[in-house]
Amino acid sequence: MRWLKKREVVIYFMLQKKFGTNEFNVGEALEYLSPYFSKKVSLNVIRYFYNTGILIKTGELRYKLIPWDEYMLDVSFKYLRRRATLHHKIQS
C-alpha cells in the first residue's frame, strides 16, 4: 500500500470536514469537490479510497469515511512490520 498523494489527502480532509463519519452519496461528494477537482479526478480518488479501505460502502452509491487515525494506524503498522522484517534480514 502506498502513502497518499497530496491531492488525496486534501480530498480526504474536504470530505471529512463536510460529511464527518456520516454516510454520503457519490453525487454529493462530486458536487462538493467540483469547484476544485474535475469529475474524473474526484471519481478516481473516491474509487482509490474504496479500494484501499478509506471509504466503506454502506449501500448503493453510499459511502462512509473511516477516521484518519484508524487509517494511519493501519498504514503505519504495515510499514513498520515491513521495515522490521527488512532490518532483521540485513542484520542476519
RARA-V48039 format. One record per residue. N is the residue number from 1. PHI is phi in whole degrees, -180 to 180 (999 if undefined). D_FIRST is the distance of its C-alpha to the first C-alpha in Angstrom with 1 decimal. Layout:
# RARA-V48039
[[N & PHI & D_FIRST] [N & PHI & D_FIRST]]
This chain:
# RARA-V48039
[[1 & 999 & 0.0] [2 & -91 & 3.8] [3 & -74 & 6.8] [4 & -71 & 9.2] [5 & -80 & 12.1] [6 & -57 & 15.6] [7 & -60 & 16.7] [8 & -68 & 14.0] [9 & -64 & 14.9] [10 & -63 & 18.5] [11 & -64 & 18.3] [12 & -58 & 16.7] [13 & -67 & 19.6] [14 & -64 & 22.1] [15 & -67 & 21.4] [16 & -64 & 21.3] [17 & -65 & 24.7] [18 & -77 & 26.2] [19 & -109 & 25.2] [20 & 62 & 24.0] [21 & -101 & 22.9] [22 & -79 & 25.5] [23 & -69 & 25.0] [24 & -146 & 25.2] [25 & -90 & 25.8] [26 & -60 & 23.8] [27 & -61 & 27.1] [28 & -63 & 27.5] [29 & -66 & 24.1] [30 & -63 & 24.9] [31 & -64 & 28.4] [32 & -68 & 27.2] [33 & -86 & 24.7] [34 & -59 & 27.2] [35 & -68 & 29.1] [36 & -113 & 26.1] [37 & -133 & 23.8] [38 & -71 & 24.8] [39 & -62 & 24.4] [40 & -63 & 22.2] [41 & -63 & 19.7] [42 & -60 & 19.9] [43 & -65 & 19.4] [44 & -64 & 16.4] [45 & -68 & 14.7] [46 & -61 & 16.0] [47 & -64 & 14.7] [48 & -64 & 11.1] [49 & -59 & 11.6] [50 & -66 & 13.1] [51 & -66 & 10.6] [52 & -91 & 7.8] [53 & 96 & 10.8] [54 & -72 & 12.0] [55 & -108 & 15.1] [56 & -111 & 17.1] [57 & -79 & 19.7] [58 & -110 & 23.1] [59 & -179 & 25.3] [60 & -64 & 26.2] [61 & 62 & 24.4] [62 & -115 & 24.1] [63 & -134 & 21.0] [64 & -143 & 20.3] [65 & -81 & 17.9] [66 & -86 & 16.6] [67 & -63 & 17.7] [68 & -59 & 15.8] [69 & -66 & 16.4] [70 & -66 & 15.0] [71 & -64 & 11.6] [72 & -64 & 11.8] [73 & -62 & 13.0] [74 & -64 & 10.2] [75 & -65 & 7.5] [76 & -65 & 10.4] [77 & -62 & 11.4] [78 & -63 & 8.4] [79 & -64 & 8.7] [80 & -66 & 12.5] [81 & -63 & 12.7] [82 & -66 & 11.3] [83 & -63 & 13.6] [84 & -64 & 16.4] [85 & -64 & 16.2] [86 & -65 & 16.3] [87 & -64 & 19.0] [88 & -65 & 20.9] [89 & -64 & 21.0] [90 & -69 & 22.3] [91 & -71 & 24.9] [92 & -77 & 26.3]]
